[in-house]
Amino acid sequence: MTRPLLIADREETLRAELHDVRRPQLRRLVDECERLTSLELPEEHPLASITYLGAGAANLALAYRLTGQEHYLTELRRWLVPSLSFPHWGRANMPDHDLDAGWILHGLGQAYSWAGDALPDDEREALRDKLILQGTRLYEFAVESEGGWWSSSYWQNHNWICYAGLATAGYALRNDHEQAAHWTERAKENFDTVLDMLPEDGSNNEGVVYWRYGVPWIVTYLDLLKAEEGIDWFARSDYLRETFWYRLYQAAPDLERIIDHGDCHDRRSGHPVAMYYKLAAEYRIPQCQWLAEKVADDFFWREAYESGVRPGVRAEAYQELLWFDPQAPSADPYDLPTSRWFRDLGLVVGRTSWDADAVMVSFKASPGGGHKAWETAHRIKAEKGWTTLNAGHHHPDSGTFTLLGHGAYLALDEGYSSSKRTAHHNAVLVDGNGFVNEDRYHVFENLPYEHQASILTATLADGWVHAVSETAAMYDPSLGVERARRHLVLTPSGALVVLDDLRAAAPRTWTFLLQTEHPARAEGDRHWVAEAGTGRLRVTALDDAVDVETVPTPVHANPTSSTPSLAIEKTLHTLRRSTAPTTRGRFLTVLEPRAWHDEARAEVSVEDSGDTVTVHVDHDGVRETVTLDLELGTPAGAGTSGTGFAARVDVAATAGAGAGTTE
C-alpha cells in the first residue's frame, strides 16, 4: 500500500475542518453515501454504463477514511463486488478501453488508497489484482492506438478521462506493481501535450455540457500530479485559468440554465461545483467561488434530478470536500462586463445586464474544434499521419446564434443531435444545402483544411455587441458561395439586428432559418411573433424574401448508445424565408425579445445605400440606430463605432414611436 492519495499531508486538517468550515461538504458526502446504500447493484454487467461504480466507491472510501465509521467500509465492500466480479469494464462500447474503464480505475484507485488497508486480505488482494489487470488493459490500448482514437485526441473528454483514471490507478499501485510507473508517466506525457494544445481563451468546442463532463478530469489529473509528484501545472495552464469565464458567459441570464451550443443533453447540465471550488482555490477567482456557493445553495438538486449527464453531479461529493478552499475569495459577477469575445472558438456573447430576465445573445463561428485545434490537428496529420481532432460534439453551427430573454429561450439551438445539420440552427441554406460533410455525427471528420469559418471582427462597448462572421468556405465548393457574411448587433435595450450579406458565382436560392420553441405566427406584412412561456419573440423582416413558411424540424439524439431509453426527441419550429434565385442575396431581420404579456412592437425602418445599411429601432421613446458597412469600413457618425459598425442611442425622432403600432 502507499500513502493515501491527495490527502497524505492534510488528513488531520481535513478531519478537523469537518466540524466547522468543511461541514457543508461533509453533509454532501454523507448524503451521497446514504443514497448509495439504497441502490441495487447489478450482478451481471448491464448494457448501460457502469461508470457510477467508480464514483460510488470513492465517496464511500473517503467517508470511511475521514470519519472511521465502519458502516461506510461495509457499504464500500458491497460496492466493490460488481467491479471485481465483472470480467470486463464496459459492454456496449470498447470494453476495458474507454470511459467505463477510466472512471472505475479512478474511483477504485482512490478506494484502494484510502481504505484498502481496512479490507480483509482476500478482498484487498482482489482489488489490487483487478486494478492491475484493468490498468494494464487500458495502458496497452493507449499505446497500441496512439495516433488513432482517444489516446491522441487531445481536445476530447475521452482522452482526459481515460488518462486521469490510468494515472490514479498508477499512483495507487506504485508500491504494488512495478509497471504502474509506466502508466503515470504516459499520463504525464499526454497531459503535458494537452495543456499546450488547449486554447488560451478557455473555450470548449464540445459545448457546456461536455465541458462540464470532461474538463474536471484535466483538473483531477493536475491535482494528482501536484499532490503525488509535487509538480504544479495549474500555474502553466492558460486554459484552466480562463475556462471559468467561458462557463460563466455561457450561463443563461438566470445563471442556472445554459447556452446549449454543441451537444447538450438538456439545459441544466452545466455546473461542476467541485471544479468551481478547485479553480477558485488555484486561481483565486472570486466569482468562481461565489458561483459554486450559489449552485450548492440554490441550483444543485434541480440539476441533480433533471440533468441528462451520468453519473451526474451527486457523484462528485468526494471532490467537493477535497477541493473546497475556505480561504478562497468570493464575489458576485454583477459588476463584470456584460459581453466577451472568445477568439479561439469564435464565440461572441453579450447580455443587457446580469439580471435574470435580461436579454442575451451567443454568436459563434470557427473551424471544427476551434482555430488552435484545427490548425494543430492538420499539422500533426501532415507530419505524423495521426488523427487527433475528434470533434464529434461540435455542430455545423458557424454563423449562428442563440437568443434568450425574459426567462425564455427565444431563438434556439438544437442541443444534442446524432445526425448534425445546419438546418437545425439559426442559419442560412444555399439551394437548400447546409455545410459540406453534414448530416452525420462527426461533421468535421476528414474535412479539408480550407473549410473554415471565423469571426471577422467584433465590437463590445457601451452596451452594444457587434460581430461579423464569414462562413462561405463551409458550403460545398460546387455551390460557388463567395460570401456568407452575417452582421449581428445586440442593442443596449435588447433588440437583435441581423444582416446576412450573401454572394455566389451563379444564382442561388438563399434561405434564412429561425428556430423557435413554438411556431411563429404572422402578424401583418413581414411581422411574426413566437410565444415562449415567460417571453415572446417579435420578428420583423426588412428584405424581399419571396417565399415564407413555418415548418416543424424534428431532431433526434441518442447520447448513450448503451441505453436507448435516454434517446432525446424534440421538434424545433422553423421560420423559413427564401429569396428567388440570385447571385446576391440579403436578409435583414430585427428580433425583439419581449415579456409574454408585452404587446408592444418597435417601429423599425431601414436606409439602404448599397454597401451601407442603417437600421432604426424606435421604442418606448428611444431610438437606437445601427449602421453596418458591408465591406467592413468604419461608418462615420457620433456614438459607438468599430470595424464595419457604428451605433448610437437618441430620443426617438418619430412621434408615437414607443407605441409600436406600425404594420
N, C-alpha and C positions, 0 to 999 in steps of 0.2 A: 504493500500500500504506500501511498505518497501523502504528503501533507494535503489538507483539504483545499481544493481548487478555489481561487478567488477570495477566500476568507481567512487564509492562514495567518495573516498579520493583523487581523482586526476582529477575530472571532469573539473575544471577550467584550470588545467595544460594541459590536453589533448586539450581543446578548443584553448588555446593559441598556442600550438605547431602546430595546423593545418595550421598556416600561414607560417611556415618555416620547421622545422626538420621533421614534420609529414605530410608535404604537399603531397608527392607522395602517401602515404597511403590514404589520403583524396581523391585524384584523383581516386584511385582504387574504393573506396566506392561510390563515385559519379557516376563513370562509371557503376558500378554494379546496382545501383538504377535506372539509366536511362534505362538499359537493362530490368529491371523488369517491367517498365511501358509498354513495348512493348509486353509483354507476355499475351496471352489469358489464363485465369484461368478456370478450369473446374467447371461446375455447378453441375455435378454428379460425384461421386467418380469413377475415372478410374480404370481399372485393373492394370495399371502401378503404380509404386511407387509415393508417394506424399511427399517424404522427403524434396524436394526443397521448399515446402511451409513454413517450419520452418526457413530455412536459409534466404529465402527472407524476412520474417517478421523481423528477427533480423537485417539485413542490413538496412532496411528502418527505423526501430525504432532508431538505433544508429545514422543514418544520421539526423533524426529529433532532437534527443536529443542534439547533438553537434552543429548543425547549426541553429536550431529553424525555419527552413523553412517549412511552412505549407504544401507545396505540397508533402513532404515526409510523413507527417501524413495522408494526403488524400489517398495516394497510399497504405500506411500501412493498412488503413481501408478496402480497396479493397482486399488486400491480406489475411486479416483475415477471410473474408466471407466463402471461401471453408472449411477451417479447423473448423470453428464454426458450419457450417451447416451440414457437413457430420456426420452421427450418429456414424461412426467408423473410425479409422485411420488405413489404410492398408486394402487391399481387397484380394490380391492373396495369402497371406501367413500370418497366425496368426494375424488377425485383432486385433488391440488395444494392442497387446502383443509382438511386435517385433520392427524392425528398424524404420518403419514409426512413430510409437508412440514415440520412443526415440528421433529421430531427431526433431519432431514437438514440443514435450514438451520442448526441449532445446531452440528452436527458439522462440516459443511463450512465454515461461517463461521469456526470456530476453525482448521480446517486451512488455510484461505486466509491467515489472520492469522499463524499460526505457521510455515508452510512455503511459502507462496505465492511468496516471492522466490526460492526454490530450484528451482521448477518451470521447465521450458522455457517460453519466451514463449507459444507457442501453447496450452499446457496451462493456464498461469496465466490467460490471457485467456478461455479456455473456462470455467474455473471461475468467474471473475468474472462472466461473462455469464450463466451458469446461476444463480448466486446472485441476480443482479438480476432475472432472469425469474421464478424461483420466489418470491422475496421479494415482488415486485410482485403476483403472483397471490394470495398469502396475505394481503397487506395489503388489496388491493381487496376480497377476500371478507369480511374482518373489518369493513370499513367498510360494505359493502352489506348485510351480515346482522346489523348491530347491532340488539339487541333480540330476536334470534332464538336461533340455536344458540350455539356456544361463544364467539362474540365478546363476549357479555354474560353468560355462565354463570360467575359469579364464584366459585362454590364447587366447580368441576368441573375435573378434571385436563386435559381438552382445552383449556380456556382457558389454563391455566398453561403447558402445553407449547407450544402454538402461538405465544403471545405471547413466551415466552422465546426460542424459535427465531427469531422475527422480529427481536427485539432483538439477538440475537447477530449475525445477518447484517447488520443495520443498522450496528452498531458496526464490524464488519469492513470494511464498504464505505464508510465515511463520507468517505473521500478520493477514492473512485472513482465514486460515484453520488450526485448531489445529493438525490434523493428518499429516500435511506436515512434521513435525519434525521426524516422523517415516520414511518418505521417505529419508530424508537426512542422518539419522542415518544408515539406511540399506545400502545406497550407500557407506557411510564411512566404514562400516564393510566389504563390498565387496572389495573396493579398498585397504583397509588395507591388505587383504589377497592377492589380485592380485599383489601388489608390492613385497610381499615376494615370490610369485610363479614365477615371471618372471626371465628369465636367466640373469645372471650378465654380459654376453658379449654383450647384446643389440640386439641380433639377433631375427628374427621373422620367425617362421615356415611357415606362410601363404604366404611369398614372398613379394617383394617390393610393389606391387600394394595394397595388403590388409594391409601391414604395413602403407602405405600412407593413406589408408581409415580408419584404426582402431586406430592406436597409437595416433593420435591427440586427440582422446576422453579421453585417460588417462591424457594427458596434460590439456585438458579442465576441467576435474574434479579437478585435483590438483590446477589449477588456481582458481577455485571457492572456494575450501576449504581454500586456503591461503587468499583469499580476504574476504570471509564471516565469517570464524571462526578463522583466524589468525594462522592456523596450516600449517607449511611448510613441505610438504612431498617430495618436489623436492630434498631436501638435503639427504633424506634417500634412494632415488631410484638409485641404481647402474644401473638398466636397462635404465632409461631415460638418465642418464649421458653418457652411452656408445652407445645408439642406433643410434646417428647420424653417427658414424663410420661404423656401419652396412650398413646404406643407402649409404654413400659415396663410400664404397668399392663394392657396388652392382651397382654403376653407370657405364655405358658403358664408353669407353675411351673419347667420346665426352662430357661426363657428362650430356648430355641431355636425352639420352635413358637409358635403364636399362638392367640388367641381369634378365631374366624372369623365374627363378626358382619359383615353386609354381603356384597358379592360378593367371595369369597375363592377363588381358583383351587385352593388347596391350603393346607396348614397350615404350610408352611415358607417362603413368600414374604413376608418381612417385615423384613429387616434391611438398610437402606442404610448401609453402613459410611462411605461418603463424607460423607453428610449428618450422620451422628453426629459425624464429625470437625469439620464446619463449625459445627454447633450448639454443640459443646463449646468451639470456639475463640471464637465470638461471645459466648456467654452464660456461659462458664466453669462448665459443669455437669459436675462430676467423674464422675458416674455415666454420663454420655453418652460421655465419653472411654473409660471402663472398658468399656462395652458394645461400643464399636467394636473395642477390642482383643480382647475376648472372642470376638466374632464372627469377626474376622480370623484368630484363632488356632485356634478350635475348631469354628465352625459354617459357615464360608464355603463350603467346597467341597461340602458336602452340599446347601446351599441352591442353589449354582450348578447342580447337576445335577438336583435334584428340584423346583425352583421351576417354577411354571406361568406366570410372567410373562416376557415377551420385550421387549427382548433380554437381560434378566437382569442379575445382579449383576456378572458379569465385565466387562461393557462399561463400567463406571464407574471403571476403573483410573486414568484421567487425572484424574478429580476427587478420588480418594483421595489422589493425590500432591499436588495443588494445595491441598486443603483441610485436610490434616493439619497440626496445630499441635503441635510437640514440647514446647511450654511449657504446654499445657493441662493442668489438674489432672485426676487420675484417682482414683476411689474406687469401691468396690463398693456395691451398693444394699442390703446386708443389714441396715443399721440404719434404713432408711426405714420409714415407716408401711406396714402391710400392706394398707391399704384406701384408697380415694379415690373422690370423687364428682365427676364431670364434669357440671356442671349444664346446660350448653347442650344436650348430646346426651342428657341424662337417663341417664347411664351410671354405675352404682354397681358398683365392683369391690372384691373382698376375697379374701384368701388367709390360710390359717392360719399361714404362715411364708414365708420366702424359700427354703425347701428345695425341691429338685427333685421330691420326692414329696408336696408339700403339696397340700391341697385348695383349690380356687379357684372362685369364682363370679363371673360377669359378668352383670349385670341391667340392662336399658335400657328407656326409654320417653320418646319425644319426638315432636314433629311431624316431617314429612318434612324432611330436611336439618338438623334441629336447630332450637331455638327462634329463634335470631337469623336464620337463613336463611329460615325460614318467615315470620316477621314482615316481614322486609325485602323478600322477594320479592313478597309480596302487596301491600305498599305500593307498590313500583315498578310492579307490574302495574296498580294502580288509577291511578297518576299518569301513566304513560307508555304503558301497554299492552304492555310488554315482558315476555317470558318469560325469567327469569334463573335460576330454580331447575330444574336438570336432575338430579334425584336418583335416576337410574335404578339406581344401585348400592345404594340404601337399601331395605331389606326391610320388609315389613309385620310387624315383629317386636317392636313395643312391648309391654311387659309380659312379655317372655320372657327366658329366662336360658340360660346355658351353664355346665355344671358339669364340672370336671376334678379328678382326684385320683389319687394313687399312679401317676403317669406315664401315665394313661389319660384319654381323652375319655369321660365317663360320661353326661351329658345333652347332646345335640348341638344345634348349629346346622346348617343345611343347607349352608353355604358358598355356592357360586355357583349361581344358577338363572336361567334365561331367562324362565320364567313364575313369578313370585313369588307364594307363597300363605302365608297364616297357618298353614295346616295343615302346613307344613314345619317349624314351630318348636314349642317347648315352650309352647304357647298354650292358649287356651280358644275353642272354637267355640260359636256360638249357632244352634240348629236346623241344625247342620252348616255354618254360614257363618262365614267368617273376616271380615277387614276389608273395608270398602267399596272398590271400584275395584281389587281384587287380581286375580290370575290373568293378569297381564300383566308386561311388563318394567319399566315405569315406573309404579308403583302410586300415586305422588303427583302425577302429571301432571294438571292441571286439577281437582285435588281442592279443594273449597270450604274456605275458611279455618277453619271451625268443626271440622273433623275433626282434632283434636289430642289427643295423649296426653301424659302427663307423669309425672314422679316427684313425688309429693305431699310426701314427707318422707323423710329418711334419718338414721340414727344410726350413727356409726362410732366405737366406743370399746371399750377393754378387751378387744379380740379379737372383739367382736361386730360383725356387719354387718347392719343392718336397713334396709329401704327399702319404700316402698309406691308402686305405680303405679296410675294410673287410665287406662283405655283405652275407656270406654263410647262416647265420641264417634267411635271408629274403625269402629264397625259401622254397617251401613245403618240409617238412621233408622226404616225400616218395621219393624225388629225391636223397637223400643221399649226398647232397653237403657238402663237408668237408672244402673246401677253395674256396672263390671267392674274391681274393685279387687283387686289382688294384694299381699299382705303376704309379704315374703320375709326370712328370717333365716338367716344363716350363724353357727353357734355356734363358740366357740373350738376345739372338738375337730374341727370339720369337718362336723357334721350340718347338713342344709339343711331348714328348715321352711318350707313354702309353704302359705299360706291364701288361697283365692280366695273373695271375697265378691261375689256376682252377683245383680243385681236387674233385673227388666224389668216393663213395664206389663201384659203378658199372659204366660201360662205359656209357657215355652220349655224346650227340651231343651239342657242345657249339657254340653259335652264337654271334659274335661281331656286334654291331649295331652302325652306324654312320649316324646321321641325318643332312641333308644339305638343303639349300634353293632351289637348283636346282639339277637335277640328276648328280651324279658323273660319269664321263666317263673314260673308261680305256685308259691309255697311256703306252703301253708296259706291260711287265710282272710285276704284283704286284704294279702297279702305277696307280693312278687315280687323276683326277682334278675335282673340283666342283666350278663353277663360282658363284659369289655373288655380282654383281654390281661393287663397287669400289674395291672389293677384290676377291681373289680366294684361294682355299684351295688345296694344293697338299698333296696327301696321299701315303705313302709308307708302304707296309706290309713286315715284316721280319719274317714271320711264314709260316706254311704249311697248311693253310686253304684249303680245297678241293672243296668247293662249294661257289661261289661268285655270287651275283646278286644285282641289284639295283631295288627297288620296291617303289611304292607310298604308303605312310602311312597317311590315312585320319584321321583328328582329329575334333571332334565336341564338342562344349560347348554352354550351354545356361546359362550365368551368372545371368540373371534376368528372372526367370520363368514367371513373370507377363508380360514380353514384349518379345514375340518370335522374333520380328524383330531385336533384339540385339544379336541373336544367332551368334556364331562365327564358321566358317567353314574354315579349312585350310588343306593343304596337305604337309606333310614332304616328303622328298625323302631320302630313307634309303639304304645305302650301307650295305649289309649283307654278312658277311664272316663266314662260318661254318666249323667246324672240322668233321672228321669221328668220330664215337663213340669211346670214350677213357676215361679212369679214370683220366688222367692228360692232360688238355688242356692248350694251351698257345697262346696268341695273342701278337704280338709286332708290334706296329704301330707308325710311325712318321708322324706328321701332320705339314705342313709348311704353315703358312699364308703368302700370297704374295699380292702385289698390282695387280690390274686387268690386267695391261699391262706387268707385270714382267713374262717373260717366263722361267726364270732360275729355276733350281731344284738342291737342295743339293745332294751331294753324301753321301749315308747312308750305313754304314756297321755295322756288329754285331760280337761280340765274345761271345760265349755261353759255359760256363764251368759247366753247370748244375744248381747249386743254385746261381751262379753269372753271370750276363749278362752285357756286356759292349756295348754301342752304340756310334758310332762316327758319327757326323754330320758335313760334310765339305762343307763350302760355303763361297764365297767372300774372300778367302784367310785365313779363320779362321777355326779351328777345335774345336768343342765342344764335350767333351767326358763325357758320363754319365755311371756310374757303379751302378748297382742295386743288392743288396743282397736279395734274395727271402726269406731268413729266418731272415731278419732284423738284421743281424750283421752290423758292420761298416767296409766297404771295406777300404783297405789300399790305400795310394796314396796321392800326394800333391793336393792342391786345397781346395774346399769347401766340407765338409762332415757332415753327420748326421746319425741317425739310418737307416740302410738299403740303404745308399746313399753316393756316392762320385762323384764329378764332377770337371772339370777344362776346361779352355779355353786356346788353344795354336794356334800358327801359323800352318796352315794346313800342314799335313805331306804328302799329296798326290799331285802330280803335277796336275794342272788343276782342283783342287777340286772346286774352285769357279765358274767354268763354268757350273757345274750342267748338264752334258751331259750323264751320265750313264743311262743304262736301266736295 
